[in-house]
Amino acid sequence: MMIIACDECRNDFEVVELPRRGKICFKCHVKTIRLGFTQGKEEFHGPTIRERQEQTIRDAKINGYNPEPVGTRWV
């Protein structure tokens, strides 16, 4: 075990071996990570999952189908 002083915040932290990120504690390391995404952006704009589900059910009934839940998921 080694006790290392963080280069960013000067707090001491314990490690077994020097991390690949260098002498930077996990707290400071996480601050530098930009959590972005490219998949699923449409989930945050437009109709919700519930609204899309209800629309699918309405469309199915119009077309003469009787959709029913199968387990916990709709098919």
Secondary structure, 3 states (H helix, E strand, C coil): CEEEECCCCCCEEEECCCCCCCCCCHHHHHHCCCCCCCCCHHHHCCCCHHHHHHHHHHHHHHCCCCCCEECCEEC
